[in-house]
């Protein structure tokens, strides 16, 4: 666990420009009624669940009230709020928007405590991200889960003493109640508890790390599985491991995050990292994975290979057998960058922070590979979150941390803004429709 660089409290007046900027970008969409993928989820699954739970609140039927593939924790929260605000779609969207703003506020405060300054640029790519902005304006679980995930990881990675472990356990449990797949948060929590505890007290402390498993256990008993019975065929990977999901994850890691963050924080070190045999071997493994897996997009919705920039691009480029060109190039680079950023964190922050960060990323990756559906929005916001924490760990290790270069993160932020305007806003205002 990393100690804070600065114990000074953030000056929250400086957050006001972020609040106003996010409001200008996202709040107008709160009134949007154009049909799209998230508005369909909102209309078909989440708003009906909120109203159904509200009718028999405070009771909750884990089976009958789970209308989507995710746990009903967030609809239950919103139904509770609706007792005061009413269950209108706008009231529920407004609450969801405030939850999304909470993600930015939490990360802003964390980066301020680690030095602020140029480090704050690390938050821009997430704040302008298409999927984050869109999920803030429709009643879906994406940003609520990201909020609880951010809080849990902030506690596990940066909050000292037993208080950090307890906060991490409670927020991780809330995250599982929002999306059951987030039970992976027990991994970094257990790792921290294991590394910190004295041998004589280790097993007692590890019990705290199992708290996030309790909501999943309750859901499993009600559903007789990890998803509601109606969704089992839709979500489970037939083989238990979806290699295409790992390919897409690595593609997103390289193209929408790691390459920009790496270049922004290093000078010649990135060249040293990429000459490392381990990094080169990781790239080679990424290439092998692409060669043995199918990356052909499928817009008939039978394989889960749709819903994202790279699927759309791949559909317009040549396909060689079962291999799409973008993934043949980008996934090996993503694998190489994955090892490169791990190597950089190990060398600069040391073994313990690096292993704790890996204890976050590895269980999350494993959880993602169980899903048959390979949707871009499942990967990009969490990966940006992990890169922000990676950068915060580097900042904690470097005295007087400053970005080596600002332009990579500014460039990524501008790309994110352009994509958001061209997809979310253009779709919302009827310029085109997209799945």
Secondary structure, 3 states (H helix, E strand, C coil): CCCCCCCCCCCHHHHHHHHHHHHHHHHHHHHCCCCCHHHHHHHHHHHHHHHHHHHCCCCCCCCCCCCCCCCCHHHHHHHHHHHHHCCCHHHHHHHHHHHHHHHHHHHHHHHHHCCCHHHHHHHHHHHCCHHHHHHHHCCCCHHHHHHHHHHHHHHHHHCCHHHHHHHHHHHHHHHHHHCHHHHHHHHHHHHHHHHHCCHHHHHHHHHHHCHHHHHHHHHHHHHCCCCCHHHHHHHECCCCCCHHHHHHHHHHHHHHHHHHHHHHHCCCHHHHHHCCHHHHHHHHHHHHHHHHCCCCCCCCCCCCCCCCHHHHHHCCCCEECCEEHHHHHHHHHHHHHHHHHHHHHHHHHCHHHHHHHHHHHHHHHHHHCCECCCCHHHCHHHHHHHHHHHHHHHHHHCCCCCCCCCHHHHHHHHHHHHHHHHHHHHHHCCCCCCC
